[in-house]
Amino acid sequence: MKIRDTNTKLVYSTEFGRMCPFCEKQSDKCKCKKGKNNTPKGDGKIVVERSTKGRKGKGVSIIKGLTLETSDLKELAKKLKQKCGTGGTLKNGVVEIQGDHRNLLIEELNKLGYKAKKSGG
């Protein structure tokens, strides 16, 4: 049997799937509540930028810095996707909207009470 390093935590098992890094049980059976709703918190500075990295030249508008819980962030992403008329996703607390819709997104976020800035050119 291998002796594990104390600085490493099991987060995925091919046998059981995702694991809670705190109690090392299956995510759906985790009772420690530390792994639940573990979304990265933003810094409060909402930035809207355009990115093409890793997308084969296709541009997306990225919204970073939102300090919302996962469910609220999903609702906001859905509203913004509908406003732009395109698809998108929510990854690690960052909203991605397909296409270059930075100006429209900043305008809509300001209407909703968020102070958003444009990043890049």
Sequence and secondary structure as in RCSB ss.txt:
>XXXX:A:sequence
MKIRDTNTKLVYSTEFGRMCPFCEKQSDKCKCKKGKNNTPKGDGKIVVERSTKGRKGKGVSIIKGLTLETSDLKE
LAKKLKQKCGTGGTLKNGVVEIQGDHRNLLIEELNKLGYKAKKSGG
>XXXX:A:secstr
     TT    EETTTEEB TTT SBGGG  SSSSTT      S EEEEEE TTTTT  EEEEE     HHHHHH
HHHHHHHHHTS EEEETTEEEEES  HHHHHHHHHHTT  EEE   
